[in-house]
């Protein structure tokens, strides 16, 4: 009977993000030499309401990411707001998905602040799987942007123009606690 009840409420969450810009699976294979180069982190709040079949889980999360471009670092701080709907599929295991709103607070490419990002606000998609025991949960999710959000900057004495996508694919691992 205890497993048929879902714990609802508000809580905190934190975890690690693996970021990739451009070709996600190529990025994973090239990171074998430097596994920490595209690792970021997140911390935030969430709410969870529903029953044992269906739940809604809105989140508000501060995220700091780091991505590597040809040995230069692209760093970004943002606020993410995933709006997830999930369902329990087997015991403590659930699947979920939904849109994720992103607002960029700050970005920097190899020490240079980037101010001309196409859109500070963008929308993506989160989907994943979670494991919950009472008030403690762990989930793994994949995030993908619905559209590219490019930043343009000049390099080599303003001769060449470069672009990078500020809405990277992410693999996200989170630990959560309902308070």
C-alpha positions in Angstrom: 0.0 0.0 0.0 2.9 2.4 0.7 4.2 2.0 -2.8 0.8 2.9 -4.3 1.0 6.4 -2.7 3.0 9.1 -4.3 4.6 11.8 -2.1 3.7 15.3 -3.2 5.0 18.7 -2.0 7.8 21.1 -2.6 11.5 20.3 -2.5 15.0 21.0 -3.5 17.1 19.4 -6.1 20.7 19.5 -7.3 22.9 17.6 -9.7 25.3 17.5 -12.7 24.8 18.4 -16.3 26.7 17.0 -19.2 26.6 19.5 -22.1 27.3 19.2 -25.8 27.1 21.8 -28.5 26.6 20.6 -32.0 26.9 16.9 -32.5 26.0 15.4 -29.1 27.1 11.8 -29.6 30.4 12.9 -31.3 31.0 15.1 -28.3 30.6 12.2 -25.9 33.1 10.0 -27.8 35.7 12.8 -27.9 35.4 13.5 -24.2 36.9 10.2 -23.2 40.3 11.9 -22.9 38.9 14.8 -20.7 35.7 13.6 -19.1 35.2 16.7 -17.0 35.4 19.3 -19.8 31.7 19.7 -20.5 30.4 19.2 -16.9 28.1 21.7 -15.3 25.9 21.8 -12.3 22.4 22.9 -11.2 20.5 23.6 -8.0 16.9 24.6 -7.6 13.3 24.2 -6.3 10.4 22.0 -7.5 6.9 21.2 -6.7 5.2 17.8 -7.3 1.5 17.3 -7.3 -0.6 14.4 -8.4 -1.4 10.8 -7.6 0.1 7.4 -8.1 -0.7 7.5 -11.9 -0.1 11.0 -13.0 1.8 14.0 -11.6 2.9 17.5 -12.6 6.3 18.7 -11.5 7.3 22.3 -12.2 10.9 23.3 -11.4 12.9 26.5 -11.1 16.6 25.8 -11.5 19.8 27.8 -11.6 22.2 26.1 -14.1 25.9 26.7 -14.8 27.2 25.0 -17.9 30.6 24.7 -19.6 31.2 23.5 -23.2 34.4 23.1 -25.1 34.9 24.5 -28.5 38.3 23.7 -30.1 40.0 24.0 -26.7 38.2 27.2 -25.8 35.5 27.2 -23.1 32.0 28.5 -23.5 30.4 29.1 -20.0 26.8 30.0 -19.4 24.6 30.7 -16.3 20.9 30.4 -16.8 17.5 29.9 -15.2 15.6 26.8 -16.4 12.0 26.2 -15.7 11.0 22.7 -16.8 7.2 22.0 -16.7 7.1 18.2 -16.5 4.3 15.7 -16.6 5.0 12.2 -15.5 3.5 8.8 -14.7 4.7 5.9 -12.6 5.4 2.8 -14.7 6.6 0.2 -12.2 6.9 0.5 -8.5 9.1 3.5 -7.7 10.1 4.1 -11.4 8.4 6.9 -13.4 8.9 8.5 -16.8 8.3 12.2 -17.5 8.6 14.9 -20.1 7.6 18.4 -21.0 8.8 21.8 -22.1 11.7 23.6 -20.5 11.9 27.3 -20.5 15.4 28.9 -20.4 16.5 32.4 -19.6 20.2 33.2 -20.1 21.7 35.3 -17.2 25.3 35.5 -18.4 27.6 33.9 -21.0 31.3 34.0 -21.7 33.5 32.5 -24.4 37.2 32.0 -23.5 37.1 35.1 -21.1 35.1 37.3 -23.5 31.6 38.3 -22.3 29.0 37.5 -25.0 26.3 40.2 -25.2 24.8 39.5 -28.6 23.0 36.2 -28.1 20.1 36.0 -30.5 17.5 35.3 -27.8 18.0 35.4 -24.0 14.8 33.3 -23.7 14.3 29.9 -25.5 12.2 26.8 -25.2 13.4 23.1 -25.2 12.2 19.7 -24.3 13.0 17.5 -21.2 12.3 13.8 -21.0 13.6 11.1 -18.7 13.2 8.5 -16.1 13.1 8.8 -12.3 13.4 6.6 -9.3 11.6 7.7 -6.1 11.7 6.3 -2.6 9.4 8.2 -0.3 10.8 11.8 -0.2 14.1 11.1 -2.0 14.4 10.9 -5.8 17.0 10.5 -8.5 16.4 11.2 -12.2 18.2 11.2 -15.4 16.9 13.3 -18.3 17.8 14.5 -21.7 17.2 18.1 -22.7 17.1 19.3 -26.3 16.3 22.8 -27.6 13.4 23.2 -30.1 15.5 25.7 -32.1 19.1 26.9 -32.2 19.9 30.0 -30.2 23.1 31.3 -31.7 25.6 33.8 -30.4 27.7 35.6 -32.9 31.1 37.1 -32.2 34.1 38.4 -34.1 37.6 37.0 -33.8 41.1 37.5 -35.3 40.9 41.3 -35.2 37.3 41.5 -36.3 38.1 39.6 -39.6 36.3 36.3 -39.0 32.8 35.8 -37.6 32.1 32.7 -35.4 28.8 31.3 -34.1 28.0 29.0 -31.3 24.7 27.5 -30.1 23.7 28.6 -26.6 20.9 26.0 -26.4 23.0 22.8 -26.1 21.9 19.2 -25.7 22.2 18.1 -22.1 22.2 14.9 -20.2 21.1 15.8 -16.6 21.5 13.8 -13.4 19.5 15.1 -10.4 19.0 14.2 -6.7 15.9 15.6 -5.1 14.3 15.8 -1.7 10.7 16.7 -0.9 10.7 18.9 2.2 
